[in-house]
Amino acid sequence: MELRDPFLNLSSLDHRYWQANKELFDSLSETLSEKASIRYLVRAEASLLKAHINEQLG
């Protein structure tokens, strides 16, 4: 049985369907996975922090 990083899953059902179409799930996981969601949230938080710092500095 091949294991997959749970943070690359699109949903909790991925473990059932991933092996049937690995290419599709791998390409979608780059933008729709939990890992991608965290990456986008970190970018948003960094942008908010930069804006806050720039506002405080003048």
Rosetta constraint file for C-alpha pairs under 8 A:
AtomPair CA 4 CA 8 HARMONIC 7.47 0.50
AtomPair CA 4 CA 15 HARMONIC 7.67 0.50
AtomPair CA 5 CA 9 HARMONIC 7.31 0.50
AtomPair CA 7 CA 33 HARMONIC 6.54 0.50
AtomPair CA 7 CA 34 HARMONIC 5.12 0.50
AtomPair CA 7 CA 35 HARMONIC 5.07 0.50
AtomPair CA 8 CA 26 HARMONIC 7.94 0.50
AtomPair CA 8 CA 29 HARMONIC 5.58 0.50
AtomPair CA 8 CA 30 HARMONIC 7.68 0.50
AtomPair CA 8 CA 33 HARMONIC 5.07 0.50
AtomPair CA 8 CA 34 HARMONIC 6.17 0.50
AtomPair CA 8 CA 35 HARMONIC 5.88 0.50
AtomPair CA 8 CA 36 HARMONIC 7.87 0.50
AtomPair CA 9 CA 14 HARMONIC 5.84 0.50
AtomPair CA 9 CA 15 HARMONIC 7.92 0.50
AtomPair CA 9 CA 29 HARMONIC 6.40 0.50
AtomPair CA 9 CA 33 HARMONIC 5.27 0.50
AtomPair CA 9 CA 34 HARMONIC 6.61 0.50
AtomPair CA 10 CA 14 HARMONIC 6.48 0.50
AtomPair CA 10 CA 25 HARMONIC 7.70 0.50
AtomPair CA 10 CA 28 HARMONIC 7.62 0.50
AtomPair CA 10 CA 29 HARMONIC 6.02 0.50
AtomPair CA 10 CA 32 HARMONIC 5.87 0.50
AtomPair CA 10 CA 33 HARMONIC 4.59 0.50
AtomPair CA 10 CA 34 HARMONIC 6.90 0.50
AtomPair CA 11 CA 33 HARMONIC 7.68 0.50
AtomPair CA 13 CA 17 HARMONIC 6.93 0.50
AtomPair CA 14 CA 18 HARMONIC 5.32 0.50
AtomPair CA 15 CA 19 HARMONIC 7.81 0.50
AtomPair CA 17 CA 21 HARMONIC 7.03 0.50
AtomPair CA 18 CA 22 HARMONIC 5.30 0.50
AtomPair CA 18 CA 25 HARMONIC 6.16 0.50
AtomPair CA 21 CA 25 HARMONIC 6.48 0.50
AtomPair CA 22 CA 26 HARMONIC 5.87 0.50
AtomPair CA 23 CA 27 HARMONIC 6.11 0.50
AtomPair CA 24 CA 28 HARMONIC 6.15 0.50
AtomPair CA 25 CA 29 HARMONIC 5.86 0.50
AtomPair CA 26 CA 30 HARMONIC 6.82 0.50
AtomPair CA 27 CA 31 HARMONIC 7.86 0.50
AtomPair CA 28 CA 32 HARMONIC 5.85 0.50
AtomPair CA 28 CA 33 HARMONIC 7.46 0.50
AtomPair CA 29 CA 33 HARMONIC 4.56 0.50
AtomPair CA 29 CA 36 HARMONIC 7.26 0.50
AtomPair CA 30 CA 36 HARMONIC 6.01 0.50
AtomPair CA 31 CA 36 HARMONIC 5.39 0.50
AtomPair CA 31 CA 37 HARMONIC 7.50 0.50
AtomPair CA 32 CA 36 HARMONIC 6.07 0.50
AtomPair CA 32 CA 37 HARMONIC 6.80 0.50
AtomPair CA 33 CA 37 HARMONIC 6.23 0.50
AtomPair CA 34 CA 38 HARMONIC 6.21 0.50
AtomPair CA 35 CA 39 HARMONIC 6.21 0.50
AtomPair CA 36 CA 40 HARMONIC 6.20 0.50
AtomPair CA 37 CA 41 HARMONIC 6.16 0.50
AtomPair CA 38 CA 42 HARMONIC 6.13 0.50
AtomPair CA 39 CA 43 HARMONIC 6.37 0.50
AtomPair CA 40 CA 44 HARMONIC 6.23 0.50
AtomPair CA 41 CA 45 HARMONIC 6.13 0.50
AtomPair CA 42 CA 46 HARMONIC 6.06 0.50
AtomPair CA 43 CA 47 HARMONIC 6.21 0.50
AtomPair CA 44 CA 48 HARMONIC 6.23 0.50
AtomPair CA 45 CA 49 HARMONIC 6.11 0.50
AtomPair CA 46 CA 50 HARMONIC 6.18 0.50
AtomPair CA 47 CA 51 HARMONIC 6.20 0.50
AtomPair CA 48 CA 52 HARMONIC 6.13 0.50
AtomPair CA 49 CA 53 HARMONIC 6.13 0.50
AtomPair CA 50 CA 54 HARMONIC 6.08 0.50
AtomPair CA 51 CA 55 HARMONIC 6.11 0.50
AtomPair CA 52 CA 56 HARMONIC 6.22 0.50
AtomPair CA 53 CA 57 HARMONIC 6.13 0.50
AtomPair CA 54 CA 58 HARMONIC 6.18 0.50
